[in-house]
Amino acid sequence: MTLVSAGPHRTVAALALLAFSGLAQAAGTGQLGTGGVSTFEGSGGGGIVPWATLSGYATREEIDATAFYTRSELDDYRLDVYGASVNLYNRLELSIARQELDLVTLGPALGLPGASLEQDVLGAKVRIAGDVVYSRMPQVSVGVQHKRNRDFLIPRLVGAPDDDGTDVYLSAAKLFLAGLGGDNVFANATLRSTKANETGLLGFGGPGGDSRRLRVEGAVGLFLHRTFVIGAEYRSKSGNLPGLPEDDWFDIFVAWVPNRHVSLTAAYVDFGEIATLASQNGWYLSLELRP
């Protein structure tokens, strides 16, 4: 297997490897749980929504690195994602992810047994104001995610004109200490500009010109314990491809963060209709590791 865009991918992968091998001698010292986990697109956040927080626990004088693997099982699809991110001085996050969506039911129905949709995602996020814990105003970050299909055959057949695209998003997040019954409460809101179909796995754009749209996303979490978080996420979506409507996404998650080196997230997901197959519900598990 070869990378679609070798230069940029090798650059970000090299940064992550360098952080693990030398720059990040230990996990950052930020407050436990405030770094979130890794989204399926590689950015720090929840499972399906990027948050304004940066991955890991780096403070202004630290560098932190994260590696993750996520498996999601739906009624008719299986998604595997793996990647890494680097948090530079709690100011800049760089991330990389590889997504592989197995068409468990649709592939054989199309006469393509073993078919899958794959894409690479390069991300960058900058904290531009505030701090999720230590400032009265929310932490605000702006991010980009550049996505490229590794095989454009199926997206082209369903009408997608482009095999790559860039999402731009603005996020605001805040941790409310002792916010609900004495427990800490987390909230995040994200506004995304995108032209992706099924987050890019079915290509980008559609017939009839510019198809970039604004979409809203959000997340809430409740710290039942400093190492245990429950919450929910919502992601609005809209497709550009005729005959392939997209439903909004929703999940309910549980995250266990025993220390700054490892976290485990489990979730129930409701993705609605995906590529003509309705009621795509299921679960995902995600493991994060830090030096």
Beta strands, then each sheet from edge to edge (+ up, - down):
strand 1: 37-38
strand 2: 44-45
strand 3: 63-74
strand 4: 78-88
strand 5: 92-102
strand 6: 116-129
strand 7: 139-149
strand 8: 164-180
strand 9: 183-194
strand 10: 213-225
strand 11: 228-235
strand 12: 249-259
strand 13: 262-270
strand 14: 281-289
sheet 1: 1+ 2-
sheet 2: 3+ 4- 5+ 6- 7+ 8- 9+ 10- 11+ 12- 13+ 14- 3+
end
